[in-house]
Amino acid sequence: MIRFLCCSLLLLSLSCADNSFAQALPATDIWLLKIENGLPGGPVKISTGAGYNNQPHFSENGSVIYYTREDTENKAVVQTDIAAFDVETATTAILNHTTESEYSPTPIPGRKALSVIQVEADEKQRLWAIDMLNGNMDLLLADVEPVGYHAWINDQEVAMFILGESFTLQTASLRTSGSRVVADNIGRSIRQHPVSSEVLFVDKNSEPWQIAAFNHETMAIRAIMPLFPNSEDFTVDAKGDYWTGNGSKLYKRSPGDSRWQLTADLRSNGVNHISRLAVHLESKQIALVSNHRVAD
């Protein structure tokens, strides 16, 4: 049951009222856009195939985009691996080939490794690491599950979206067992603020849903800004500006702004229903996910 719930959470807007479990992953594309003078240029599709391509995350220097890619050759089961797109050569390599599914590739601070959520053979969803040098995997948090999404606070502490009757934000340390509940009824996007190091998440306890910040040292939570209705995907760049999508439109907002500013409408490029986003300001790039574009 957890395997199907994980798929549902990765595919749909999270809703406590939605009890249906997805039997197949949706077809999605990943697009890469260059940023010049604070505005995105034309999108280039970097994923291949009509399957599930999702959850992009830049490497530290911005030269690689890691993402979750569905194995569409095996139609009998839902199975995903971690792909790496080289921005300079425009080539894609698969980092792991396991019988289990891995999601949410995220570089681990201080290590040449990616953390991923693995749906294990017994349907547990736990946090694992993939060694970038040899592809070996090791379990990071044995007693924390089921994990849906995550972001690193530092090289030892991680913030996680934990599944349950109420989806909760929890933090854990690699040095100790267990985890600590920080907030409940949250959305799937979790980021670390590049300046304050606060954990950014979506608070769904009021309308409209809000981007909120958790200070892991003081335990304080503060509201940042509202999102568009029923939106739970955002990212933040190195300057502290926030990005989100609404339909085919891409928006940016600084904390001092009174509203989201439209930066591009990508409908004519075949981009629609923008969901997850990742930005790397130093290399002036943004990656985003949309519903799969059917070839003309």
JOKACOR-V287693 format. One record per residue. N is the residue number from 0. RES is the residue in three letters. SS is DSSP state (alpha for helix, beta for strand, coil for the rest). PSI is psi in whole degrees, -180 to 180 (* if undefined). D_LAST is the distance of its C-alpha to the last C-alpha in whole Angstrom. Layout:
n->N res->RES ss->SS psi->PSI d_last->D_LAST
n->N res->RES ss->SS psi->PSI d_last->D_LAST
This chain:
n->0 res->MET ss->coil psi->-40 d_last->37
n->1 res->ILE ss->alpha psi->-36 d_last->37
n->2 res->ARG ss->alpha psi->-47 d_last->34
n->3 res->PHE ss->alpha psi->-35 d_last->32
n->4 res->LEU ss->alpha psi->-40 d_last->33
n->5 res->CYS ss->alpha psi->-46 d_last->32
n->6 res->CYS ss->alpha psi->-44 d_last->29
n->7 res->SER ss->alpha psi->-42 d_last->29
n->8 res->LEU ss->alpha psi->-35 d_last->30
n->9 res->LEU ss->alpha psi->-19 d_last->27
n->10 res->LEU ss->alpha psi->-36 d_last->25
n->11 res->LEU ss->coil psi->166 d_last->26
n->12 res->SER ss->coil psi->135 d_last->28
n->13 res->LEU ss->coil psi->133 d_last->31
n->14 res->SER ss->coil psi->128 d_last->34
n->15 res->CYS ss->coil psi->-22 d_last->37
n->16 res->ALA ss->coil psi->-10 d_last->37
n->17 res->ASP ss->coil psi->109 d_last->34
n->18 res->ASN ss->coil psi->4 d_last->35
n->19 res->SER ss->coil psi->142 d_last->32
n->20 res->PHE ss->coil psi->132 d_last->31
n->21 res->ALA ss->coil psi->136 d_last->28
n->22 res->GLN ss->coil psi->-14 d_last->27
n->23 res->ALA ss->coil psi->150 d_last->24
n->24 res->LEU ss->coil psi->144 d_last->23
n->25 res->PRO ss->coil psi->156 d_last->19
n->26 res->ALA ss->coil psi->121 d_last->16
n->27 res->THR ss->beta psi->155 d_last->16
n->28 res->ASP ss->beta psi->155 d_last->15
n->29 res->ILE ss->beta psi->131 d_last->18
n->30 res->TRP ss->beta psi->146 d_last->17
n->31 res->LEU ss->beta psi->131 d_last->20
n->32 res->LEU ss->beta psi->139 d_last->21
n->33 res->LYS ss->beta psi->144 d_last->24
n->34 res->ILE ss->beta psi->124 d_last->27
n->35 res->GLU ss->beta psi->129 d_last->29
n->36 res->ASN ss->coil psi->36 d_last->32
n->37 res->GLY ss->coil psi->2 d_last->31
n->38 res->LEU ss->beta psi->142 d_last->28
n->39 res->PRO ss->beta psi->146 d_last->24
n->40 res->GLY ss->coil psi->-160 d_last->22
n->41 res->GLY ss->coil psi->141 d_last->18
n->42 res->PRO ss->coil psi->143 d_last->17
n->43 res->VAL ss->beta psi->126 d_last->16
n->44 res->LYS ss->beta psi->124 d_last->15
n->45 res->ILE ss->coil psi->-17 d_last->18
n->46 res->SER ss->coil psi->156 d_last->17
n->47 res->THR ss->coil psi->154 d_last->16
n->48 res->GLY ss->coil psi->167 d_last->15
n->49 res->ALA ss->coil psi->14 d_last->14
n->50 res->GLY ss->coil psi->-157 d_last->17
n->51 res->TYR ss->coil psi->113 d_last->20
n->52 res->ASN ss->beta psi->113 d_last->20
n->53 res->ASN ss->beta psi->174 d_last->22
n->54 res->GLN ss->beta psi->54 d_last->26
n->55 res->PRO ss->beta psi->148 d_last->25
n->56 res->HIS ss->beta psi->127 d_last->29
n->57 res->PHE ss->beta psi->148 d_last->30
n->58 res->SER ss->coil psi->168 d_last->33
n->59 res->GLU ss->coil psi->-39 d_last->36
n->60 res->ASN ss->coil psi->0 d_last->35
n->61 res->GLY ss->coil psi->6 d_last->31
n->62 res->SER ss->coil psi->-17 d_last->31
n->63 res->VAL ss->beta psi->143 d_last->29
n->64 res->ILE ss->beta psi->116 d_last->27
n->65 res->TYR ss->beta psi->144 d_last->28
n->66 res->TYR ss->beta psi->166 d_last->25
n->67 res->THR ss->beta psi->128 d_last->25
n->68 res->ARG ss->beta psi->133 d_last->23
n->69 res->GLU ss->beta psi->140 d_last->23
n->70 res->ASP ss->coil psi->99 d_last->24
n->71 res->THR ss->coil psi->-6 d_last->21
n->72 res->GLU ss->coil psi->-32 d_last->23
n->73 res->ASN ss->coil psi->100 d_last->26
n->74 res->LYS ss->coil psi->-10 d_last->25
n->75 res->ALA ss->coil psi->-32 d_last->28
n->76 res->VAL ss->coil psi->159 d_last->29
n->77 res->VAL ss->coil psi->121 d_last->27
n->78 res->GLN ss->coil psi->132 d_last->28
n->79 res->THR ss->beta psi->151 d_last->27
n->80 res->ASP ss->beta psi->176 d_last->28
n->81 res->ILE ss->beta psi->126 d_last->28
n->82 res->ALA ss->beta psi->156 d_last->26
n->83 res->ALA ss->beta psi->119 d_last->27
n->84 res->PHE ss->beta psi->121 d_last->25
n->85 res->ASP ss->beta psi->116 d_last->27
n->86 res->VAL ss->coil psi->-40 d_last->26
n->87 res->GLU ss->coil psi->-43 d_last->27
n->88 res->THR ss->coil psi->-10 d_last->26
n->89 res->ALA ss->coil psi->38 d_last->23
n->90 res->THR ss->beta psi->155 d_last->24
n->91 res->THR ss->beta psi->135 d_last->24
n->92 res->ALA ss->beta psi->148 d_last->27
n->93 res->ILE ss->beta psi->125 d_last->28
n->94 res->LEU ss->coil psi->-27 d_last->31
n->95 res->ASN ss->coil psi->149 d_last->33
n->96 res->HIS ss->coil psi->90 d_last->32
n->97 res->THR ss->coil psi->162 d_last->34
n->98 res->THR ss->coil psi->-20 d_last->34
n->99 res->GLU ss->coil psi->171 d_last->34
n->100 res->SER ss->beta psi->140 d_last->31
n->101 res->GLU ss->beta psi->145 d_last->32
n->102 res->TYR ss->beta psi->168 d_last->30
n->103 res->SER ss->beta psi->58 d_last->31
n->104 res->PRO ss->beta psi->129 d_last->31
n->105 res->THR ss->beta psi->124 d_last->34
n->106 res->PRO ss->beta psi->136 d_last->36
n->107 res->ILE ss->coil psi->125 d_last->40
n->108 res->PRO ss->coil psi->134 d_last->42
n->109 res->GLY ss->coil psi->3 d_last->44
n->110 res->ARG ss->coil psi->150 d_last->43
n->111 res->LYS ss->coil psi->69 d_last->41
n->112 res->ALA ss->beta psi->158 d_last->39
n->113 res->LEU ss->beta psi->139 d_last->36
n->114 res->SER ss->beta psi->142 d_last->37
n->115 res->VAL ss->beta psi->159 d_last->35
n->116 res->ILE ss->beta psi->120 d_last->35
n->117 res->GLN ss->beta psi->131 d_last->36
n->118 res->VAL ss->beta psi->104 d_last->35
n->119 res->GLU ss->coil psi->172 d_last->38
n->120 res->ALA ss->coil psi->-32 d_last->39
n->121 res->ASP ss->coil psi->12 d_last->42
n->122 res->GLU ss->coil psi->11 d_last->39
n->123 res->LYS ss->coil psi->147 d_last->41
n->124 res->GLN ss->beta psi->103 d_last->38
n->125 res->ARG ss->beta psi->167 d_last->40
n->126 res->LEU ss->beta psi->123 d_last->40
n->127 res->TRP ss->beta psi->167 d_last->40
n->128 res->ALA ss->beta psi->141 d_last->40
n->129 res->ILE ss->beta psi->119 d_last->38
n->130 res->ASP ss->beta psi->124 d_last->40
n->131 res->MET ss->coil psi->-18 d_last->38
n->132 res->LEU ss->coil psi->-38 d_last->40
n->133 res->ASN ss->coil psi->-5 d_last->40
n->134 res->GLY ss->coil psi->-1 d_last->38
n->135 res->ASN ss->coil psi->152 d_last->41
n->136 res->MET ss->beta psi->143 d_last->41
n->137 res->ASP ss->beta psi->147 d_last->43
n->138 res->LEU ss->beta psi->130 d_last->44
n->139 res->LEU ss->coil psi->-45 d_last->45
n->140 res->LEU ss->coil psi->100 d_last->46
n->141 res->ALA ss->coil psi->-32 d_last->47
n->142 res->ASP ss->coil psi->18 d_last->48
n->143 res->VAL ss->coil psi->114 d_last->45
n->144 res->GLU ss->coil psi->159 d_last->43
n->145 res->PRO ss->coil psi->127 d_last->40
n->146 res->VAL ss->beta psi->137 d_last->38
n->147 res->GLY ss->beta psi->-50 d_last->35
n->148 res->TYR ss->beta psi->169 d_last->34
n->149 res->HIS ss->beta psi->163 d_last->37
n->150 res->ALA ss->beta psi->144 d_last->38
n->151 res->TRP ss->beta psi->136 d_last->40
n->152 res->ILE ss->coil psi->-44 d_last->43
n->153 res->ASN ss->coil psi->-166 d_last->45
n->154 res->ASP ss->coil psi->-7 d_last->46
n->155 res->GLN ss->coil psi->-21 d_last->48
n->156 res->GLU ss->beta psi->142 d_last->46
n->157 res->VAL ss->beta psi->144 d_last->43
n->158 res->ALA ss->beta psi->139 d_last->42
n->159 res->MET ss->beta psi->147 d_last->40
n->160 res->PHE ss->beta psi->116 d_last->38
n->161 res->ILE ss->beta psi->130 d_last->40
n->162 res->LEU ss->coil psi->151 d_last->39
n->163 res->GLY ss->coil psi->-168 d_last->42
n->164 res->GLU ss->coil psi->-36 d_last->43
n->165 res->SER ss->coil psi->130 d_last->42
n->166 res->PHE ss->coil psi->123 d_last->40
n->167 res->THR ss->beta psi->151 d_last->42
n->168 res->LEU ss->beta psi->124 d_last->42
n->169 res->GLN ss->beta psi->151 d_last->44
n->170 res->THR ss->beta psi->152 d_last->46
n->171 res->ALA ss->beta psi->161 d_last->47
n->172 res->SER ss->beta psi->143 d_last->49
n->173 res->LEU ss->coil psi->-16 d_last->49
n->174 res->ARG ss->coil psi->-22 d_last->53
n->175 res->THR ss->coil psi->168 d_last->53
n->176 res->SER ss->coil psi->164 d_last->52
n->177 res->GLY ss->coil psi->-177 d_last->51
n->178 res->SER ss->coil psi->168 d_last->49
n->179 res->ARG ss->beta psi->129 d_last->49
n->180 res->VAL ss->beta psi->130 d_last->48
n->181 res->VAL ss->beta psi->-44 d_last->47
n->182 res->ALA ss->beta psi->157 d_last->45
n->183 res->ASP ss->beta psi->170 d_last->43
n->184 res->ASN ss->coil psi->59 d_last->40
n->185 res->ILE ss->beta psi->164 d_last->38
n->186 res->GLY ss->beta psi->178 d_last->34
n->187 res->ARG ss->beta psi->-18 d_last->32
n->188 res->SER ss->beta psi->125 d_last->32
n->189 res->ILE ss->beta psi->128 d_last->35
n->190 res->ARG ss->beta psi->162 d_last->36
n->191 res->GLN ss->beta psi->132 d_last->39
n->192 res->HIS ss->coil psi->130 d_last->40
n->193 res->PRO ss->coil psi->-19 d_last->40
n->194 res->VAL ss->coil psi->-53 d_last->43
n->195 res->SER ss->coil psi->-15 d_last->45
n->196 res->SER ss->coil psi->10 d_last->44
n->197 res->GLU ss->coil psi->154 d_last->44
n->198 res->VAL ss->beta psi->121 d_last->42
n->199 res->LEU ss->beta psi->136 d_last->39
n->200 res->PHE ss->beta psi->175 d_last->37
n->201 res->VAL ss->beta psi->119 d_last->36
n->202 res->ASP ss->beta psi->116 d_last->39
n->203 res->LYS ss->coil psi->21 d_last->38
n->204 res->ASN ss->coil psi->-4 d_last->42
n->205 res->SER ss->coil psi->167 d_last->41
n->206 res->GLU ss->coil psi->134 d_last->39
n->207 res->PRO ss->coil psi->163 d_last->37
n->208 res->TRP ss->coil psi->147 d_last->36
n->209 res->GLN ss->beta psi->142 d_last->38
n->210 res->ILE ss->beta psi->129 d_last->37
n->211 res->ALA ss->beta psi->161 d_last->41
n->212 res->ALA ss->beta psi->133 d_last->43
n->213 res->PHE ss->beta psi->125 d_last->45
n->214 res->ASN ss->coil psi->111 d_last->48
n->215 res->HIS ss->coil psi->-10 d_last->49
n->216 res->GLU ss->coil psi->-41 d_last->52
n->217 res->THR ss->coil psi->-13 d_last->53
n->218 res->MET ss->coil psi->12 d_last->51
n->219 res->ALA ss->coil psi->146 d_last->50
n->220 res->ILE ss->beta psi->133 d_last->47
n->221 res->ARG ss->beta psi->150 d_last->46
n->222 res->ALA ss->beta psi->142 d_last->43
n->223 res->ILE ss->beta psi->-63 d_last->41
n->224 res->MET ss->beta psi->154 d_last->38
n->225 res->PRO ss->beta psi->155 d_last->36
n->226 res->LEU ss->coil psi->175 d_last->33
n->227 res->PHE ss->coil psi->156 d_last->30
n->228 res->PRO ss->coil psi->132 d_last->31
n->229 res->ASN ss->coil psi->19 d_last->30
n->230 res->SER ss->coil psi->136 d_last->29
n->231 res->GLU ss->coil psi->21 d_last->30
n->232 res->ASP ss->coil psi->130 d_last->28
n->233 res->PHE ss->coil psi->168 d_last->30
n->234 res->THR ss->beta psi->170 d_last->31
n->235 res->VAL ss->beta psi->138 d_last->34
n->236 res->ASP ss->coil psi->-180 d_last->34
n->237 res->ALA ss->coil psi->-20 d_last->37
n->238 res->LYS ss->coil psi->-8 d_last->38
n->239 res->GLY ss->coil psi->13 d_last->38
n->240 res->ASP ss->coil psi->146 d_last->35
n->241 res->TYR ss->beta psi->148 d_last->33
n->242 res->TRP ss->beta psi->143 d_last->29
n->243 res->THR ss->beta psi->168 d_last->27
n->244 res->GLY ss->beta psi->156 d_last->24
n->245 res->ASN ss->beta psi->103 d_last->24
n->246 res->GLY ss->coil psi->-123 d_last->20
n->247 res->SER ss->coil psi->5 d_last->18
n->248 res->LYS ss->beta psi->140 d_last->21
n->249 res->LEU ss->beta psi->131 d_last->23
n->250 res->TYR ss->beta psi->156 d_last->27
n->251 res->LYS ss->beta psi->149 d_last->30
n->252 res->ARG ss->beta psi->133 d_last->34
n->253 res->SER ss->coil psi->153 d_last->37
n->254 res->PRO ss->coil psi->-30 d_last->40
n->255 res->GLY ss->coil psi->-8 d_last->42
n->256 res->ASP ss->coil psi->153 d_last->39
n->257 res->SER ss->coil psi->-11 d_last->39
n->258 res->ARG ss->coil psi->164 d_last->36
n->259 res->TRP ss->coil psi->139 d_last->32
n->260 res->GLN ss->beta psi->127 d_last->31
n->261 res->LEU ss->beta psi->127 d_last->27
n->262 res->THR ss->beta psi->-27 d_last->26
n->263 res->ALA ss->beta psi->145 d_last->22
n->264 res->ASP ss->beta psi->115 d_last->20
n->265 res->LEU ss->coil psi->15 d_last->16
n->266 res->ARG ss->alpha psi->-43 d_last->14
n->267 res->SER ss->alpha psi->-18 d_last->13
n->268 res->ASN ss->alpha psi->-1 d_last->12
n->269 res->GLY ss->coil psi->11 d_last->10
n->270 res->VAL ss->coil psi->129 d_last->13
n->271 res->ASN ss->coil psi->157 d_last->15
n->272 res->HIS ss->coil psi->57 d_last->18
n->273 res->ILE ss->coil psi->134 d_last->20
n->274 res->SER ss->coil psi->-103 d_last->23
n->275 res->ARG ss->coil psi->149 d_last->24
n->276 res->LEU ss->beta psi->152 d_last->25
n->277 res->ALA ss->beta psi->139 d_last->27
n->278 res->VAL ss->beta psi->146 d_last->29
n->279 res->HIS ss->beta psi->97 d_last->31
n->280 res->LEU ss->coil psi->-38 d_last->33
n->281 res->GLU ss->coil psi->-39 d_last->35
n->282 res->SER ss->coil psi->4 d_last->32
n->283 res->LYS ss->coil psi->58 d_last->30
n->284 res->GLN ss->beta psi->149 d_last->27
n->285 res->ILE ss->beta psi->136 d_last->25
n->286 res->ALA ss->beta psi->141 d_last->23
n->287 res->LEU ss->beta psi->160 d_last->21
n->288 res->VAL ss->beta psi->139 d_last->19
n->289 res->SER ss->beta psi->170 d_last->17
n->290 res->ASN ss->beta psi->151 d_last->15
n->291 res->HIS ss->coil psi->134 d_last->12
n->292 res->ARG ss->coil psi->120 d_last->9
n->293 res->VAL ss->coil psi->133 d_last->6
n->294 res->ALA ss->coil psi->143 d_last->4
n->295 res->ASP ss->coil psi->* d_last->0
